[in-house]
Amino acid sequence: MSNALEVRWCAKAYQGRFLDSDEVPYISELRGVFAPLLKDRNEKCIRRVIIDAVRVELKKTVRAGIPIDSDAIVAPFMTVSVEQVVEDTDGRSVMVAVIARLQMVNDGRLVHGNIWIEGTGFVELESTYLVNGDGIWEIAARILGPLHRPDLVLCKEAQ
């Protein structure tokens, strides 16, 4: 069983939009575990903590120049689903909640996006340039960057 202070997450990349169909092509998955800082343990909004963990992990990997997943190629429409994960008593991971869904549209030069956050709704994100060699994860790292701003409300109950 995991340490009670650990938070587990899973981010899944798809080529397509969930709004069009429930059956969009799944192409890649990232998982992470972290122990939230003391200030985060009492935070009312675990969603913000998890989204920040995904954002930081992607940014750190991209900055290190490490290719994240060559199969996660750019498509006209892309979706990244972020889930909170818990372990059952046997140590198996069980998905418990989709907490956010990042939707991105590639117009060939710019990638535009928004993120739906459970309990908050949609938040529009700043567009980012499409860079040669980008994959879905590299774009997600850049487009999620502004979400660290403390003035951006990701959780209504935390106000």
Long-range contacts (C-beta under 8 A, 24 or more apart in sequence): 1-87, 1-89, 1-91, 2-33, 2-87, 2-91, 3-35, 5-35, 5-36, 5-41, 6-33, 6-34, 6-35, 7-33, 7-34, 7-35, 7-36, 7-46, 7-49, 7-50, 7-53, 7-84, 8-32, 8-33, 8-84, 8-85, 8-86, 8-87, 8-93, 9-33, 9-50, 9-53, 9-54, 9-82, 9-83, 9-84, 9-85, 10-82, 10-83, 10-85, 10-93, 10-95, 11-54, 11-80, 11-81, 11-82, 11-83, 11-140, 12-80, 12-81, 12-83, 13-69, 13-72, 13-78, 13-79, 13-80, 13-136, 13-137, 13-140, 14-78, 14-79, 14-80, 14-81, 15-73, 15-75, 15-77, 15-78, 15-136, 16-75, 16-77, 16-78, 16-79, 17-77, 17-79, 17-103, 18-79, 18-81, 18-101, 18-103, 19-103, 20-77, 24-79, 27-69, 27-71, 27-72, 27-73, 27-136, 28-68, 28-69, 28-71, 28-72, 28-136, 28-137, 30-54, 30-57, 30-58, 30-68, 30-69, 30-137, 31-85, 32-57, 43-158, 44-155, 44-157, 44-158, 45-154, 45-155, 45-157, 45-158, 46-84, 46-99, 47-84, 47-99, 47-100, 47-117, 47-118, 47-119, 47-120, 47-154, 47-155, 48-154, 48-155, 48-158, 50-82, 50-84, 50-99, 50-100, 51-82, 51-99, 51-100, 51-115, 51-117, 51-144, 51-147, 51-154, 52-147, 52-148, 54-82, 54-144, 55-141, 55-144, 55-145, 55-147, 55-148, 58-137, 58-140, 58-141, 58-144, 59-141, 59-145, 61-137, 61-141, 62-137, 62-138, 62-141, 62-142, 67-135, 68-135, 68-137, 68-138, 69-135, 69-136, 69-137, 70-135, 72-135, 72-136, 72-137, 73-135, 73-136, 74-106, 74-111, 74-130, 74-134, 74-135, 74-136, 74-139, 75-106, 75-136, 76-105, 76-106, 77-103, 77-104, 77-105, 77-106, 78-103, 78-104, 78-105, 78-106, 78-136, 78-139, 79-103, 79-104, 80-104, 80-136, 80-140, 102-140, 102-143, 102-144, 104-136, 104-139, 104-140, 104-143, 106-130, 106-139, 111-139, 111-143, 113-143, 115-144, 115-147, 117-154, 117-155, 119-155, 119-156, 119-157, 120-153, 120-154, 120-155, 120-156, 123-147, 123-152, 123-154
